[in-house]
Structures are given as C-alpha cells and as structure tokens.
Amino acid sequence: MLNLFSNTFVLAFAIMAFIAVVLLVEALYMMWNSYRGPEAKKIERRLRALSASSDNTARASVLKNRMLSDVPAVERLLLAIPRVHRLDRFLLQSGLNWTVAKLLMMSAICAGVALIALSFLNIFPFLELWIIAAAASLPFAYVQWKRSKRLRRIEQQLPDALDLIGRALRAGHALPSGLQMAGEEMADPIAGEFRTTHDEINFGVSMQQALSNLSGRVPLTDLRYFVVAVLVQREAGGNLTEVLDNLASLIRNRLKFHGKVKVLTTEGRMSAWVLCLLPFVIAVLLNFANHEFISILWLDPVGIMITKILLGMMVVGALWLYKLSHIRV
C-alpha cells in the first residue's frame, strides 16, 4: 500500500513538474515576444520615427535631414559637388542605410584593391583601366541592383495597397486613414513608404507635398498615376474609389502581360549573355593554353588596334542585344 502511494506521488510530482516547465517556457516566450517580437519592433520603429529619436531606418531619414557623411568636413566637401543630392536620393530609393560618403569610399576601396591585384599581373594597360573602372563601379552596381529589386517589389505590392485604400475609402475613412491602414496592414517596403507619407501629413505637410515626396522616393509610373488621380480628385472631385479599383486592375493586367513577355524573351536573353561572355572565356582559356599566341593582341601594335575595334563592336552588339531582349510593357 505504501509502495503504491509512493508511485502515485512520484507520478503526480512528475506531471506537475512537466506542466510547470511548459508554463515557464511559455511565459519566457511571451515575455520575449512582448519585448523583442515583430510587433514590438514595429511599435518601437513607429515611436522612434514619431519622436525623431535615434533611428537609422530609411523612413526616419526622410522625416529628418539626411546627412551625406558623418564627418562634418566631408559633409561640406560633398555639398560643394553639383547634383550630389541625386546620388543621395539614389541611395534612399535602394533602401540601404548608406551615406554618399560611404558609397564613394567603398568605390575607392574596390578600385584600390583592383589596382593592387593588377600590379602582380602582366596584362594589356588599356584592359587594366577597364578592370579598375569596373571594380570602382561595383558598389554602384550593387546599389542599383538593390534599388531595382526594391522598386519591383513595390510595384508588385501596389495593386493590393490600392485595393486596401479603396476599401478603406468605401468604408467611410479619409484618405490619410487609408494611407495609415496600408502602412500598417501591408508588408515592407511599400508599407514604410505609406507610413512615411501618413506621418508627413500628420506633421503638417500638405497632402499635395506629401504625395509629391512619395512619388520622388518611389519613381514608379504606376505610383505616379495614383498620385495624379488623388490630386485631380481633390481639385475636381469624383469617385476616387472607382479610380483606384480601375488603376489596381490595370496594374495587375500589365504585370501579368509583362510576365508573359519575360518568359517569351528568356531564350533571347540567355543567348545575349552567352554571346557577350564567350569571347572573354575563350581569351582566358587561350591565355593559359598558348600565351604567346594570344599575347599578340596586347603586345603587337596591330593586335592592340584590332582589340580596341573588337571591344568597341562588342559594346555596340551588347547594347543592341539588350534593346532586343528587353521589351518595355
């Protein structure tokens, strides 16, 4: 009898211990989620942006003055360069938390590394200049890639955002409330842009200026259609919800047609890549297989002239293939 009571007590104690551990783990998870979860981070970003506190996000940098460099002397030097703010806007559109000074410094570092690497090789000097220029443009190419990727994502999200704003207007909300709902319900990056526009309106910026800033930060033709539709409706009146529904449908149809065109031109784009890269691959293989045979192209004066002509023709051919394989819809 005593043994049975002891076994029952041990079993009950084990069950209670298991339940206690499960509850402890759940409590720790809920505590972590309340401080470090996605919703907590979202609220923290909103509070930092609204209070103009220390925030390194691109949205907060729009609401405050963007700095071209963290060093005041470099900032003054960059401000003396004409049209430097276009480069700053280029960085802003990419969504990267970079300054103009950081971008230029990374470009200079890439060029220096390429120059040091080429000092150990014996190649054609004209080709060295091209390699150094290509290395210096790598940070700009990366920013352009991030910018294009971000703009494509915004373009894909725009029809759903317009539908959401249209439903909010149909339910009786004002346009700023519709922008706020799009900023809260949609995913980034388009949510951040609509939140920025809504915050600017709350800070006292006129509707026209806030929408103009939105079209400047996101240089998409479809988004500019939305801005123009809103501004025309505010001046002349009309059914904005119907306009937004038609615009969302038009954008969806255009994206669908663009996808079909991209599929149909896949073979042409692959052929263009092969034709552009094949001469350089063959040149590298010949350089390892028979260096004396291929070195005439950058050692002999006639070979140098032929190389320059061929490179120029290749550039023209690459641009022509790009135009043929990229159809604007």
C-alpha positions as a printed NumPy array, in Angstrom:
array([[  0.   ,   0.   ,   0.   ],
       [  2.811,   2.332,   0.9  ],
       [  4.623,   1.465,  -2.333],
       [  1.504,   2.247,  -4.398],
       [  1.095,   5.601,  -2.645],
       [  4.746,   6.4  ,  -3.292],
       [  4.457,   5.595,  -7.026],
       [  1.299,   7.723,  -7.298],
       [  3.066,  10.619,  -5.574],
       [  6.082,  10.365,  -7.901],
       [  3.812,  10.275, -10.967],
       [  1.82 ,  13.287,  -9.774],
       [  5.028,  15.166,  -8.998],
       [  6.392,  14.39 , -12.489],
       [  3.202,  15.615, -14.138],
       [  3.214,  18.808, -12.079],
       [  6.889,  19.369, -12.884],
       [  6.217,  18.903, -16.599],
       [  3.313,  21.357, -16.51 ],
       [  5.444,  23.857, -14.592],
       [  8.256,  23.615, -17.158],
       [  5.801,  24.076, -20.058],
       [  4.248,  27.111, -18.367],
       [  7.715,  28.55 , -17.673],
       [  8.769,  28.137, -21.293],
       [  5.529,  29.735, -22.496],
       [  5.948,  32.625, -20.051],
       [  9.527,  33.21 , -21.211],
       [  8.405,  33.132, -24.847],
       [  5.576,  35.595, -24.2  ],
       [  7.972,  37.874, -22.344],
       [ 10.486,  37.747, -25.193],
       [  7.761,  38.298, -27.791],
       [  6.421,  41.328, -25.933],
       [  9.854,  42.992, -25.949],
       [ 11.657,  41.554, -28.991],
       [  8.909,  40.17 , -31.202],
       [  7.888,  41.538, -34.634],
       [  5.017,  43.592, -33.246],
       [  7.215,  45.07 , -30.517],
       [  9.887,  46.037, -33.038],
       [  7.246,  47.553, -35.311],
       [  5.87 ,  49.677, -32.462],
       [  9.397,  50.689, -31.464],
       [ 10.208,  51.867, -35.006],
       [  6.976,  53.863, -35.099],
       [  7.704,  55.539, -31.76 ],
       [ 11.261,  56.384, -32.749],
       [ 10.141,  57.891, -36.048],
       [  7.366,  59.94 , -34.434],
       [  9.624,  61.174, -31.635],
       [ 12.517,  61.946, -34.062],
       [ 14.806,  59.942, -31.831],
       [ 17.794,  57.871, -32.824],
       [ 16.603,  55.801, -35.772],
       [ 18.719,  54.534, -38.649],
       [ 15.894,  53.398, -40.896],
       [ 15.371,  54.947, -44.305],
       [ 11.917,  56.185, -43.292],
       [ 13.215,  58.164, -40.338],
       [ 15.963,  59.625, -42.501],
       [ 13.285,  61.058, -44.781],
       [ 11.466,  62.726, -41.899],
       [ 14.706,  64.293, -40.695],
       [ 17.616,  65.858, -42.593],
       [ 19.659,  63.249, -44.417],
       [ 23.397,  63.546, -43.919],
       [ 25.803,  62.916, -46.755],
       [ 28.538,  61.967, -44.291],
       [ 29.024,  61.516, -40.562],
       [ 32.121,  63.752, -40.708],
       [ 31.284,  67.489, -40.92 ],
       [ 34.307,  68.322, -43.09 ],
       [ 33.41 ,  65.604, -45.601],
       [ 29.781,  66.766, -45.474],
       [ 30.798,  70.294, -46.506],
       [ 33.039,  68.917, -49.237],
       [ 30.26 ,  66.755, -50.666],
       [ 27.773,  69.621, -50.574],
       [ 30.079,  71.543, -52.912],
       [ 29.694,  68.807, -55.561],
       [ 26.877,  69.632, -58.016],
       [ 23.89 ,  67.276, -58.078],
       [ 25.169,  65.229, -55.146],
       [ 21.622,  65.043, -53.765],
       [ 20.638,  62.931, -56.771],
       [ 23.13 ,  60.335, -55.599],
       [ 21.678,  60.596, -52.094],
       [ 18.175,  60.03 , -53.469],
       [ 19.539,  57.072, -55.435],
       [ 20.703,  55.559, -52.131],
       [ 17.378,  56.369, -50.487],
       [ 15.448,  54.571, -53.221],
       [ 17.594,  51.466, -52.763],
       [ 16.548,  51.108, -49.12 ],
       [ 20.169,  50.799, -47.955],
       [ 21.284,  52.585, -44.815],
       [ 24.302,  54.111, -46.568],
       [ 25.582,  57.649, -46.899],
       [ 27.075,  59.18 , -50.014],
       [ 30.48 ,  59.277, -48.329],
       [ 30.298,  55.557, -47.546],
       [ 29.362,  54.733, -51.141],
       [ 32.255,  56.778, -52.553],
       [ 34.675,  55.304, -50.011],
       [ 33.656,  51.747, -50.934],
       [ 34.105,  52.594, -54.612],
       [ 37.605,  53.936, -53.935],
       [ 38.49 ,  50.82 , -51.898],
       [ 37.345,  48.497, -54.696],
       [ 39.383,  50.46 , -57.235],
       [ 42.456,  50.334, -54.957],
       [ 42.141,  46.576, -54.442],
       [ 41.835,  46.049, -58.2  ],
       [ 44.901,  48.243, -58.805],
       [ 46.974,  46.277, -56.268],
       [ 45.837,  42.947, -57.746],
       [ 46.639,  44.057, -61.3  ],
       [ 50.146,  45.15 , -60.258],
       [ 51.041,  41.455, -59.925],
       [ 49.704,  40.623, -63.4  ],
       [ 51.081,  41.447, -66.813],
       [ 48.132,  42.359, -68.974],
       [ 47.229,  44.999, -71.519],
       [ 47.238,  48.512, -69.901],
       [ 44.073,  49.514, -71.714],
       [ 42.357,  46.471, -70.234],
       [ 43.683,  47.411, -66.773],
       [ 41.818,  50.723, -66.941],
       [ 38.607,  48.898, -67.812],
       [ 39.074,  46.453, -64.919],
       [ 39.758,  49.267, -62.425],
       [ 36.721,  51.197, -63.67 ],
       [ 34.575,  48.058, -63.391],
       [ 35.842,  47.435, -59.826],
       [ 35.083,  51.044, -58.847],
       [ 31.549,  50.709, -60.187],
       [ 30.786,  47.543, -58.186],
       [ 29.259,  49.43 , -55.188],
       [ 27.117,  51.49 , -57.573],
       [ 26.023,  48.313, -59.352],
       [ 25.072,  46.766, -56.008],
       [ 23.037,  49.834, -55.054],
       [ 21.351,  49.774, -58.464],
       [ 20.52 ,  46.07 , -58.007],
       [ 19.028,  46.705, -54.565],
       [ 17.097,  49.694, -55.911],
       [ 15.676,  47.729, -58.845],
       [ 14.737,  44.821, -56.584],
       [ 13.015,  47.126, -54.111],
       [ 11.112,  49.017, -56.814],
       [  9.959,  45.75 , -58.4  ],
       [  8.698,  44.594, -55.022],
       [  6.811,  47.871, -54.502],
       [  5.334,  47.597, -57.983],
       [  4.045,  44.105, -57.204],
       [  2.565,  45.264, -53.877],
       [  0.935,  48.392, -55.297],
       [ -2.316,  46.803, -56.626],
       [ -3.097,  45.233, -53.246],
       [ -2.298,  48.506, -51.498],
       [ -4.625,  50.423, -53.82 ],
       [ -7.389,  47.879, -53.187],
       [ -6.889,  48.297, -49.443],
       [ -7.038,  52.092, -49.667],
       [-10.141,  51.844, -51.886],
       [-11.893,  49.581, -49.364],
       [-10.978,  51.996, -46.567],
       [-12.475,  54.921, -48.514],
       [-15.562,  52.865, -49.288],
       [-15.977,  52.187, -45.558],
       [-16.027,  55.918, -44.811],
       [-12.385,  56.589, -43.865],
       [-10.492,  59.621, -45.087],
       [ -7.517,  59.256, -47.416],
       [ -4.888,  59.779, -44.655],
       [ -6.558,  56.994, -42.67 ],
       [ -6.434,  54.786, -45.773],
       [ -2.72 ,  55.51 , -46.118],
       [ -2.244,  54.646, -42.451],
       [ -4.101,  51.353, -42.881],
       [ -1.946,  50.491, -45.911],
       [  1.17 ,  51.268, -43.863],
       [  0.025,  49.025, -41.027],
       [ -1.504,  46.127, -42.951],
       [  0.85 ,  45.819, -45.925],
       [  4.371,  44.401, -45.835],
       [  7.549,  46.352, -46.398],
       [  8.837,  48.081, -48.449],
       [  5.583,  49.695, -49.584],
       [  4.278,  49.836, -46.012],
       [  7.193,  52.039, -44.956],
       [  6.552,  54.464, -47.816],
       [  2.867,  54.848, -46.956],
       [  3.706,  55.227, -43.254],
       [  6.164,  57.973, -44.148],
       [  3.517,  59.767, -46.223],
       [  0.966,  59.481, -43.408],
       [  3.47 ,  60.774, -40.842],
       [  4.364,  63.734, -43.057],
       [  0.669,  64.644, -43.297],
       [  0.365,  64.38 , -39.512],
       [  3.402,  66.619, -39.102],
       [  1.667,  69.382, -41.056],
       [  2.853,  68.762, -44.613],
       [  0.15 ,  69.363, -47.201],
       [ -1.401,  66.417, -48.975],
       [ -0.019,  67.559, -52.323],
       [  3.526,  67.921, -50.996],
       [  3.417,  64.584, -49.137],
       [  2.245,  62.731, -52.251],
       [  4.875,  64.536, -54.346],
       [  7.522,  63.366, -51.867],
       [  6.142,  59.83 , -52.195],
       [  6.469,  59.895, -55.981],
       [ 10.006,  61.262, -55.603],
       [ 11.058,  58.484, -53.234],
       [  9.428,  55.798, -55.392],
       [  9.948,  56.688, -59.078],
       [  7.337,  54.32 , -60.494],
       [  4.936,  55.321, -63.245],
       [  2.072,  53.36 , -61.667],
       [  2.546,  55.117, -58.332],
       [  2.594,  58.479, -60.086],
       [ -0.747,  57.57 , -61.651],
       [ -2.068,  57.102, -58.115],
       [ -0.678,  60.466, -57.02 ],
       [ -2.132,  62.239, -60.048],
       [ -5.519,  60.568, -59.517],
       [ -5.651,  61.697, -55.883],
       [ -4.599,  65.264, -56.679],
       [ -7.083,  65.56 , -59.553],
       [ -9.874,  64.183, -57.376],
       [ -9.084,  66.727, -54.647],
       [ -9.233,  69.574, -57.178],
       [-12.084,  68.491, -59.454],
       [-13.939,  65.893, -57.38 ],
       [-15.057,  62.466, -58.493],
       [-15.265,  58.875, -57.322],
       [-11.756,  58.119, -56.061],
       [-12.579,  54.535, -55.042],
       [-13.603,  53.647, -58.581],
       [-10.442,  55.235, -59.945],
       [ -8.291,  53.235, -57.511],
       [-10.073,  49.99 , -58.409],
       [ -9.54 ,  50.602, -62.132],
       [ -5.906,  51.549, -61.561],
       [ -5.264,  48.4  , -59.49 ],
       [ -6.848,  46.243, -62.207],
       [ -4.78 ,  47.982, -64.893],
       [ -1.541,  47.436, -62.966],
       [ -2.321,  43.745, -62.404],
       [ -3.023,  43.19 , -66.101],
       [  0.165,  44.989, -67.065],
       [  2.263,  42.924, -64.635],
       [  0.676,  39.734, -65.954],
       [  1.457,  40.71 , -69.534],
       [  4.999,  41.688, -68.533],
       [  5.494,  38.211, -67.047],
       [  4.407,  36.599, -70.312],
       [  6.807,  38.794, -72.284],
       [  9.645,  37.916, -69.907],
       [  9.013,  34.2  , -70.395],
       [  8.935,  34.563, -74.187],
       [ 12.218,  36.54 , -74.251],
       [ 14.128,  34.169, -71.948],
       [ 15.869,  32.412, -74.839],
       [ 16.964,  35.719, -76.358],
       [ 18.375,  36.984, -73.063],
       [ 20.305,  33.764, -72.46 ],
       [ 21.722,  33.959, -75.981],
       [ 22.805,  37.545, -75.322],
       [ 24.657,  36.519, -72.151],
       [ 26.416,  33.651, -73.943],
       [ 27.455,  35.834, -76.895],
       [ 28.801,  38.555, -74.585],
       [ 30.758,  36.276, -72.244],
       [ 32.035,  33.711, -74.75 ],
       [ 34.899,  35.86 , -76.224],
       [ 36.31 ,  36.636, -72.775],
       [ 36.117,  32.997, -71.666],
       [ 37.916,  31.878, -74.835],
       [ 40.575,  34.595, -74.337],
       [ 41.261,  33.399, -70.781],
       [ 41.494,  29.759, -71.871],
       [ 43.85 ,  30.635, -74.736],
       [ 45.987,  32.689, -72.363],
       [ 46.569,  29.592, -70.229],
       [ 46.87 ,  27.186, -73.165],
       [ 49.059,  29.241, -75.524],
       [ 50.149,  32.551, -74.021],
       [ 52.43 ,  33.526, -76.9  ],
       [ 49.627,  33.118, -79.418],
       [ 47.085,  35.317, -77.597],
       [ 49.562,  37.889, -76.224],
       [ 49.884,  39.408, -79.703],
       [ 46.541,  41.101, -79.108],
       [ 48.041,  43.386, -76.407],
       [ 51.739,  43.397, -77.341],
       [ 51.717,  43.998, -81.094],
       [ 50.512,  47.457, -82.3  ],
       [ 48.261,  45.871, -84.921],
       [ 46.865,  43.492, -82.302],
       [ 46.149,  46.417, -79.967],
       [ 44.251,  48.209, -82.718],
       [ 42.26 ,  45.064, -83.519],
       [ 41.465,  44.573, -79.809],
       [ 40.159,  48.129, -79.488],
       [ 37.969,  47.734, -82.572],
       [ 36.625,  44.383, -81.379],
       [ 35.853,  45.706, -77.893],
       [ 34.014,  48.663, -79.384],
       [ 31.995,  46.375, -81.67 ],
       [ 31.217,  44.107, -78.711],
       [ 29.888,  47.056, -76.702],
       [ 27.638,  48.081, -79.595],
       [ 26.475,  44.485, -80.044],
       [ 25.766,  44.087, -76.317],
       [ 23.666,  47.271, -76.286],
       [ 21.802,  46.101, -79.389],
       [ 21.078,  42.701, -77.843],
       [ 19.903,  44.418, -74.651],
       [ 17.449,  46.53 , -76.624],
       [ 16.157,  43.494, -78.497],
       [ 15.68 ,  41.29 , -75.45 ],
       [ 14.171,  43.913, -73.107],
       [ 10.674,  44.887, -74.175],
       [  9.069,  47.675, -72.2  ],
       [  5.46 ,  46.985, -71.332]])
